[in-house]
């Protein structure tokens, strides 16, 4: 992926349209969840300094943000000028969001990950501009991987050097090797769907869960069965009850020093507590690869503007400014940015060791976005997560589970 030549790249096209609307606007309201607030605050501070326009953030819990935006867009009673939205919500909200096509210039495309830019587009319109990007990457204990005794024992058992795994087989071998003496190889978060979806892309699935036209499920194909079988095979290298392990549980297990590895979102690197036994002993690498190579699931949030808002041009002007100054978010506790140039700027800076791994994973050819389908959240909650949890039960018939899940998805998209 080409990187924009200068970090000062700006979005074009909204200066004229915002003049009449923005001239009298003194404040803007932006809906966010906790992470979005952290990421956008330094940008809002600079916006106030340069324009005199203050930005008020209304912080809501994740589900509360979805419900608030859904309600307001449905009724037309809009209280906000912009919102930081999860990628998976955009298809459901697209009709109520202002098209931002004029902001997506060739220069912006050159400074964006293809999968992330694509996920901000619904139909013919870009309805969100990337605010920050994320992906699962590999975390591993450098003290364990660099230990001479471990290195010798691993090579004697598996016939190759102990190193951060890059393939399914290497990850399985390392996880099996370290699962002993109260230590787990890696947690498996079976209560969420994203790690399975990453494995699905690694297996070579080109149409994640749904066909390209969104009218039929692909869950009962051979590639998905291969992916689910591999995913389930990892459960024995984590704590019992993988079906109940969510992201928080997986992260806590690793931070407590009870796992040698984890596949987790890139922002967690900067969140390892200083009193954790793994602080200063954690390495990061790109997501592992399967038959199709390295692949992750993009986890971006976008800034969007309500179509029926009171100050749409002013809201769009803030979205433009936020993209132009995206690198300011790197200094936050999450440290997430969206632009490739911003990631490249900090990739050799202490504390940002996760950036090269995020870039490599998001740029991997097998990394694809989740389907742009208004039913996606329904599919996740009512089909994918229960499907994964069923597959983790002893004696599960994965082929039958996938066939049943495919039928459920077909019924949802047919409504």
N, C-alpha and C positions, 0 to 999 in steps of 0.2 A: 504494500500500500504506500503510495506516495505521501510524503509529509509536506505540509504547506511550508513555504520557504521561511516565513517569518511568524513568530509567535503572536505578532500584532495583527494577524488576519482578522478582518472585520466582515460582518454580514452586510450585504447591501440591500437597498430597496425599500426601506421603511421610513426614511427620513422625511420624504414629502408627505406621505400619508399620515404621519403622526403629528405634523405641525399644528393643525387646527385643534386636534383633540388634546395633544399633550400640553399646549401652551398654558392652559388654565388648570391643569391637573397638579395638585400639590401632594397627593399621596396615592399610593396604590395598595391594594390588598392582594396578597398571594397566599393561596392555600398550600400547605405542605404537611408532610409527616416529619417525625423527628430528624431523620437523616437529611431530608431536603432542607430543613431549616439550618442545620449546621453548615451544609455545603454552600448555601446561598447568602448567608449573613454577610461575609466579607464583601461580596459583590454588591449587596444592597447598601452597605456602608459607603462604598465608593460612589455608587449611583447617587446617593443623597449629596455627597460632597460635590460632585460634578454637575448635577442637574438641579439640586434643590428639592427634588421629589423624594419624599420618604416612602419606604416600603414597610408595610405592616404585615408580618407573617402570622397567619392563623394556623397554629400547629394542632394537628389531629392525629389520633392513632391510625394505623394503616387502614383498617376496615372502616373507620369513621371517615377518613378522607374519601374513600370510594363512595360511601353512602351519601356524603354531603354533596359531592360533585354530581353524582347520579341524580339526586333529588332536584338540585337546582337546574341542571340542564334539561331535565324532564318537564319541569314546571315553567321554566323561563324566568323564574325569580332569581336573578344572578346577583350575588353579593361580592364576587371577586373579579379581579382584573387579569389574573394569571394563576396557574396552578402547576405544581410539580407532580406529574402523574407517572405511575408505573406503566411500562410498555404494554403489559397485557390488558390494560384498561382501555387503551386508545380505540380499538375497534368498536367497543360498546359505546364510547362517548363521541365518536367521530362526527356524527350528524350535528352535534351541538358545539363543535370546536371550529374556530376560524382557520381556514387554510393558510398555511405559511409558506407556500411554494416560492414566493419571491425571496425568501431568506436563504433558500438552499441553492446557492450559486455553485459553479464549478469549483471554486476555491474551497468552499465548505465541503463539498463531496470529497475533495482530495485530502481533507484533514479529518475525515470521519471513517470509522470502520463500516464496511459495507453492510454487515448484518444489522448494525445499530441504526444506521440511516434508513435502511429498509423497514425496520420495525416502527419507525415514526411515520410511515406512509400508509394510509388506508385508502384503497381505491386509487384515485388519481391525485390525491392531496396529501401533502405533508401536514399533519395536524399537531406535530410536536417537534421541537428542536432539542437535541440531546443536551441534558444538563450535567449528567455524570453517568459513567459507564462502569460496569462491573462484570466479573466472570469468576467462576470457580477456577482455582489453581491448586497446585500441589504444595502442601506444607509438609516439611519433614524435619526430624530432630537431627541436627548436625552433630551433636555429641554422640548419638548412637550410630549414625552412618559413618562417622570418622573414627570410631573406636577400632584400634588394630585387632583386638580379639574378635569383635563382631565381623570385621572384614574377612579375617581368616576363616572363621566358622562358616560364614555365608558362602565364600568361594568353594570351600570344601564340599558343601551340601549341594550347591546349584551350578557350580562350574563356571561362574563368571563373577566379575567384581561387584561388590556392593556399591551401589550408586543410586541417586534419586531416580526412581523408575520413570520410564517414558512410554512403556507399552502395558497392555493389559496383563501379560504374563509376568513382566517384571514387577508390576504393582502387587499381583497376587503373591509372588515369591517373597517380596519384602514384607508384606502384611503377615504371611504365614510365619516367616522367620522371627518376627518380633512379638508374636502372640505367645507369650509365656511369662511365668513368674509375676503375674499380676499386671502385666503390660499387654495392651491390645495393639494389633497392627494399625487399625484405623477404624473410626466409627462409621457406621452406615446409616444415614438419616432417612429411614423408611417412612417417616410421617410427612415427608415433603416430596415433591415430584421432580425437582430440578436436576438432581444428580442422575436419576434414571434417564432423563431427557438428554443429558450430556452423553451418557453411555450409548443412547440410541443413535445420536449423530456419529459417535466414534465407530459404531457398527456399520455405518454407511447409509443410514436412512436419509433420503433426500426430501421426503415430505413428512414432517414431524406430526404424527398422530392423525393428521387429516390430509386428504388429497389436495392437490394444488388449487382446485376450485372450491375447497372447503365443504364439499357435499357428501363425503364419505370417509370413514375411518380407514387408516392403514395399520391399525394395531394388530391385526391378525396375519400380517405378512411374516415371512421367514426372518427378515432382518430384525424385526421387533422381538421375536422369540429368542434369537441369538443374544440380543442386548439384555433382555430380562433374565435369561439364564445366567449370564455373566454377572449382572448386578446382584442377583440373589446369592451367587457363590461367595460374595464378599462378606456376607452377614456373620460367618463364623469367626471372622477376625476382629469383630467389634463386640461390645457388651451384649448380653442377652436382651431380647425384646427389641430388635431393630425396628420393628413396625411402629414403635412408639417414640423413636428417637427423632427429634426435630433439630433445627439448626442450632438452637441454643444449647441443647444437650450435647451435640457433637462438638461444638466450640468449647464448652466447659470441660469436656473429657480431655481434649487436647491441652488446653491451658493448665489443667491440673497435673499434667505430666503423665497421664495414663495411656497415651497413644503415641506410637512412633510417627504416624503420618495422619493427615486428613486432607480430603478434597473439600475446599471451602472457598467462599467468596474472598476476593482480593483485599477488601477493606479490613479484614480481620488482622492483617499483619501489624497494622499500627495500633490495634486494640489489645495486643497481648499485654497483660498487666506486668508492671516492673517487678512484682514479687512472685510472678509465676516461675515455676521450675524450668519452663521452656523459654523464658525471656533471654534473648541473646544467644539462644541455642537452636534457633529456627531458621531453616533455609526455605526458599521458595523456588518453584520451577513451573513451567507451563503445565496445563492440564495433561493427563495421560492420554495416550492414543490407542485406538483399536484398529480393526482392519482398514478403516478409512483414514486413519491418522488422528492427530490431536484434534479435539473438539470440545468446546464448552457451550454453555447457554448464555448468551448476552443477558445481562441484568441491568438495563439502563432505566433511568427516569428522564422524563422529558418535560420541558416547559411548554405549556399550551395556553391558549387564549380563548375564552368563551365567545362564541359567535354573537351572542345577544348581550354581551357585557356593556356596561355604561361607557367604558373607556377602552375600546378595543385597540385603537391605534397606540395609545399610551402603554397598554399592556404589551403590545407587540414590540414597542420600543425597548421595554425592559427585557424582553426575551432576547432581542438583538444584543443588548448591552451585556447580558449574562453570558451569552456565547462568546462575545468578543473578549471578555475578561474571565473566561473559564478557568484559567490557570490559578486564579486566586483561591479556588476551592481546594487546591493541593495542600494548603497550610492548615486545613481543618483536621479534627481528630480522625475523621474517616479518610480524608485525603483522596477523595474520588474526583476525577475529572473525566470529560468526555472526548476532548480533542486529542488526536494523536500527537500533535505538536506539544501539547501540555504534558503528556505522559513522557515524551522524549526529553523534554527540558529537564525533568527531575529524575530520570532513570538512573543516573549515577550519583545521586545525592543520598547520603545516609538517612535511613528511615523510609526510603521509597523503593526498597529492594523488590517489592512486589510488582512494580510497574513493568519491567521487561517481561515478566511472566504473563501479566494481563494482556500486554500488546501482542505477544506471540500467540496466545490462546484466541483472542478476538480476531486476529488476522488469519488464523488457520483456515484453509479452504473448506474443511468439514464443519466449521462452526456456522450454524444457521439460526435465524430467529424463530421464536415460537409463532404459531399460525396467527395471522391477522383475522381473527374470527370473533364476532361479538359473543359467542357462546363459550369462549375459552375458559373463563373463570369457572363456569358451571361444569365444564368437562373436567377441569382439574379437581375441583372439590368433590364431585359426585361420581367420577369414574377413575381418574388416574391415581389419586392417592389411595382409595379403597383397593384398586387393582394391585398396586405395589404391596400394600399391606397383606392382602390375601396371598400373594406370591411368596411371601416370607414365612408363611406357616408351614410346619413340617408336612411333607408329602404333597405339597401343592402341585397341581397339574397346570403348568404355565400355559400350555397351548389352549386348554379349555378356558382358563381365566382370560386370556387375550381375546378369544373368540367372543366371550360374553361381553367383555369391555367394548369391543368393536361394535357390537350390536347396540349397546347403550349409547355410544357416541353417535351412531347413525340415527338413532331415535331423537337425540337432542338437536342435531343440525337439521333434521327434517321438520322440526316444529315451525 
